[in-house]
Amino acid sequence: MRNDIVPPSAEQPSLAERIRHDMDSFTPSEKRAAHLLLSHYPFAGLDTVAEFASRAGISAPSALRFVTRLGFSGFPDFQKHLREELEAQLLSPLAKSGPVEPGQGAPALAAFAQAVIGNLTATVENIAPAEFDAVVALLSDQRRNIHFTGGRFTGALARYAESHFRIVRSHVDFIEGQPALWRDRMIEIGRKDVVVAFDIRRYQEDVTALCETAARQGATIVLLTDPWLSPIARVARHVLPAHITAPSNWDSSAGLLLLTEALVSAVTKRLWETAKPRMEAVERLRNGEP
């Protein structure tokens, strides 16, 4: 694990990302501590050492060794970092720094592009290849029904993904995030279903409720989120975090778009034998051919 513990930036992974990335290298007691922390991130780590250890089913010394393994000098240092990440999670556009005045620093387009490129690089570097491949395999399983959903802004990305996957394979749709629109859909959701949710800070409670309900009914949840992890991570089988920080009052969704298009590409390749005739059929229909 890295020792340069600082609040996450375009280049720096969050603690949750690092834990997920290095999970396979942990000892059994470290894995129990890691799973507890990720299940209620970051709040589980804000308990006392004794409470955290008890909930994880490990000893207090093991809990202290876990945080030392993560690169912290002790539990207070570990909790200080979690509080800083929590503050970052809750930032609204108005709470962020004001835009740089024209003429200061690099040209606006170049500065923004540089930040986005950093986000894309960090997104790729901090996702375990095995996690990405597992999501590709899941979305390629044509026995599964795939449902995309998202929030106020991320819903557009979910619809973008749904539009592509609908062409490549069958049994794909979009679920609106508002409770009045998704509750009736839950009667159809079960163990054959996969819900792919897009959710970044400030996380939407209605999308979280949708995923929690689907998970209780046996659906597999895939989450595309930010480095601080949406609460949906508590019920998600797979989590793909994208870096979103930009020199703006608004977060950037370029990293989420990168992940979406990479998934579309990988699934199309894996399903090419059946995807190719579907795509050809769609083209004929668009051209008005029989």
LINQUILIN-V653139 format. One record per residue. RES is the residue in one letter. SS is DSSP state (h for helix, s for strand, l for the rest). NEAR is the number of other ideal C-beta (glycine too) atoms within 12 Angstrom. Layout:
BEGIN
RES;SS;NEAR
RES;SS;NEAR
END
This chain:
BEGIN
M;l;24
R;l;22
N;l;13
D;l;16
I;l;27
V;l;20
P;l;25
P;l;40
S;l;24
A;l;35
E;l;24
Q;l;27
P;l;40
S;l;45
L;h;44
A;h;42
E;h;38
R;h;36
I;h;42
R;h;36
H;h;32
D;h;25
M;h;26
D;h;15
S;h;16
F;l;26
T;l;17
P;h;15
S;h;23
E;h;28
K;h;24
R;h;26
A;h;40
A;h;36
H;h;26
L;h;30
L;h;42
L;h;36
S;h;25
H;l;23
Y;l;37
P;l;35
F;h;24
A;h;32
G;h;39
L;h;24
D;l;24
T;l;18
V;h;27
A;h;17
E;h;18
F;h;33
A;h;28
S;h;19
R;h;24
A;h;32
G;l;16
I;l;29
S;l;18
A;h;22
P;h;16
S;h;28
A;h;37
L;h;28
R;h;23
F;h;38
V;h;36
T;h;21
R;h;27
L;l;38
G;l;22
F;l;28
S;l;16
G;l;19
F;h;29
P;h;17
D;h;22
F;h;35
Q;h;30
K;h;23
H;h;34
L;h;36
R;h;20
E;h;25
E;h;36
L;h;27
E;h;19
A;h;33
Q;h;33
L;l;16
L;l;26
S;l;14
P;h;16
L;h;11
A;h;14
K;l;22
S;l;14
G;l;12
P;l;18
V;l;19
E;l;9
P;l;10
G;l;8
Q;l;12
G;l;15
A;l;15
P;l;14
A;h;19
L;h;11
A;h;13
A;h;21
F;h;24
A;h;19
Q;h;21
A;h;31
V;h;30
I;h;22
G;h;27
N;h;40
L;h;30
T;h;23
A;h;33
T;h;38
V;h;25
E;h;24
N;l;37
I;l;34
A;l;25
P;h;17
A;h;16
E;h;29
F;h;31
D;h;20
A;h;24
V;h;37
V;h;28
A;h;23
L;h;34
L;h;44
S;h;30
D;l;22
Q;l;24
R;l;15
R;l;29
N;s;30
I;s;40
H;s;40
F;s;43
T;s;49
G;s;42
G;l;35
R;l;21
F;l;25
T;l;39
G;h;31
A;h;22
L;h;38
A;h;41
R;h;27
Y;h;26
A;h;40
E;h;32
S;h;20
H;h;32
F;h;39
R;h;24
I;h;26
V;h;35
R;l;34
S;l;20
H;l;20
V;s;32
D;s;27
F;s;30
I;l;38
E;l;26
G;l;36
Q;l;21
P;h;21
A;h;12
L;h;17
W;h;33
R;h;19
D;h;15
R;h;27
M;h;26
I;h;12
E;h;19
I;l;32
G;l;21
R;l;15
K;l;21
D;s;34
V;s;43
V;s;51
V;s;52
A;s;51
F;s;49
D;l;49
I;l;45
R;l;35
R;l;27
Y;l;32
Q;l;31
E;h;19
D;h;28
V;h;43
T;h;33
A;h;27
L;h;46
C;h;47
E;h;28
T;h;30
A;h;39
A;h;30
R;h;18
Q;l;23
G;l;20
A;l;34
T;s;32
I;s;42
V;s;43
L;s;48
L;s;49
T;s;49
D;s;46
P;l;44
W;l;40
L;l;44
S;l;42
P;h;36
I;h;45
A;h;42
R;h;28
V;l;33
A;l;40
R;l;26
H;s;33
V;s;44
L;s;49
P;s;47
A;s;50
H;l;41
I;l;45
T;l;37
A;l;32
P;l;29
S;l;24
N;l;17
W;l;21
D;l;33
S;l;32
S;l;37
A;h;32
G;h;41
L;h;42
L;h;27
L;h;30
L;h;43
T;h;36
E;h;24
A;h;29
L;h;42
V;h;34
S;h;23
A;h;27
V;h;36
T;h;25
K;h;17
R;h;23
L;l;27
W;h;18
E;h;15
T;h;20
A;h;28
K;h;17
P;h;17
R;h;24
M;h;21
E;h;16
A;h;18
V;h;19
E;h;14
R;h;13
L;h;13
R;h;11
N;l;10
G;l;7
E;l;10
P;l;6
END
